[in-house]
Amino acid sequence: MSLTDYLVKTVPFPSGELEDIVSHFERETIPKNQPLVKEGQICSKLYFVEQGVGRSYYLKEDGKEITQWFFVEGHFMSSIESFFQQNPSLYYLEMLEDAVLYSITRDKLDLLFSRYHNMEKLGRLLSTEMLTRVVNKLNAIQFQTARERYDYMLSEYPELANRVALGYIASYLGMTQETLSRIRKT
């Protein structure tokens, strides 16, 4: 899904507004395994994923990677708390496939929020969507069986299991890779 298609689908932007908004985004092609943000860096951009899969993750003290989120086509990607608060990120952001992204800086986004009421509406809708995803994931981790968590992930990201390493999926779901393999066999 293109950025323009996403914006129009989410909020009915007039064409003049839409053209101005899209002009503030920068198209970037990012190769597979390219880090966008490292732990400790301030996340300076919000990305829209037009093509590819990305993830955010953190490192445990023992060096094990724990996947926090996946980002697929038609979704925004960022270290949200770092981007909006301009604090060092607790997470790494990387692309797991060659990607086409559209990025915008915090200053440009704030300019668009102040210029267009529809952009404020978009921000509110995106915030609500992100908060809902966070709550759903917390509920899944706290209250669901391993099988139910896997089914939840498939409902959120239907084609992800064929595009991402099982170790990343297992860490996202809070289970071992062996448990995930057993679940996938049934």
N, C-alpha and C positions, 0 to 999 in steps of 0.2 A: 504494500500500500504506500502510495506517495504521501509526502507531507501535506500537499494541497488537498488530496482526497480525504486524509484524516481530519484536517481542520474543518472542511466543509461538512463532513459527516457528523462532527461533534457539535459544532456551533454554526448557525447560518450566517457566515460572514458575507457582507456585500463584496463584490468583486474588487473594488478599489482598495478596501481594507485588506483583503486577502493578498493582493499583489504586494502591498507594502509590507505586510507581516512576513511573507515568504522571503522577501528581499533581505531581511535581517538575518536569515539563516545562511550558514555556509555549508556547501556540499563537501563532504570529505570521504575519500576512499581509504579504508583502513585494512591492512592485511591481517590474516589470521594470526592469533596469539599476540597481537599488538596491545600493549597496555595503554589505556587512556588516562588512568589515574593510578597512582601508587599510594599505599598507606602513608599518611603523614603529609601528603600534598593537598593543597586546596583544589577542589574540583571547580574548574573555571567555566565549564560548559554543561549545558543540558543538551542531550543528543536525542534525535528522533531516528529510530532504526528503520530504514527503508528496505535494506537487504542485509541478512546475516543474523547471527545469534551472539549475544554478549552475556556476560555474567558479572556479578559483583561477589567478592569473596573476602574473607579475612584469614589471617594465619593464627593458629593457636600457638601457645608457647613451645610446643614440640615441633612446630613447623608444618603441621597438617593444615591443608586448605579446607575451609568450610564455605560452601557456596551459600550466599544469602538470597540472591535473586537471579533469575534468568530474564533476558530482554530479547524479544523476538520482533519480527517485522510488525510495523504498525503500532509500536509502543515507544514511549520515551524512556531514556536511560540516563542515569546520573548517580552520583553519590549524593543523594538528596539533601541530607543534613549538612554536608560540606558545601554544596552549591548554594543553598539558600542562606546558611548562617556564615558562610565564608570562613569556616573552621577547617583545620586539617582533617582529611578523610580517615576514617577507621578502616576503610575498605579499599581493595584494588578493583578496578574496572578493566575488563579485557574483552576483546572480541574472540570468539571461538571459531568463527568462519570469516572469510574475506567479507568485508562489509561496505555498504554505502550508508553513510550517516549524514544527517543535517544537524548542525550544531548552532547554538546561540549562547552568547555570554549573558551573565547576570545583568549587566548594565543595559544591554539591548532588550532583554526580556522586560526589565522594569520600565524602560521607555515605552514598549508596546502596551504594557499594563496601564500606564498612565494615559496613553493616547487613545486606546480603544476599550470601550466597555465590554465588548465581546471577548477581548483577550482576558479580562478579569474573570469573565464567566468561564472561559476555557480553563484558566488556572484553578478556579473553584471545582470544576468538574474533575480535573485531573487529580487534585488533592483528595477529593472524595473517593475516587477510584483507587488511588494508592493506599489510603487509609483502610478501605475495605479489603484490599489484598493483604495488607499486613495483619489485620484481624483474622481473616480467613486462614492465613498460614499459621498464626499462633494457635488458633482453635484446632487446626489439623494436627499440629505437633503435640499439643496438650491432651487432646481428647480422642484422637483417632488411632486405630490400629495401623500397623505398617502398611497393610494392604489398602486401607482406606486413604492413607496419605499418598500412596502411589496413584490411586484412582483420581484423587484430587488434583495431583500434578498433571495427569493426562487430560483432565478437563480444562485446566488452565492453559496448558501448552501441549495440544494434541500431537504435534509432530516432533516434539523435542526428543523423545526417546530414540529416534532414528538419527539425530543430528549431534548429540552431545555424549561425551564419555560417561559411562555408567557411574564412575567414581564421583563425578560432579553431581549427578542426580541423587546418588545415595547421600552425599553430604547435605544437599539441599533439603532432603526429606528427613534428616536426622537418623539415619540408619547405616549399617555397614553395607559394603558392596555385596557381601555374601547373602545378606538378608534380601537385598533388592533382587539379586539373581534368582533366589528361590521364589520370590513373589512373581517375577516375570514368567517363570516356568509354569505357574498354575493358571 
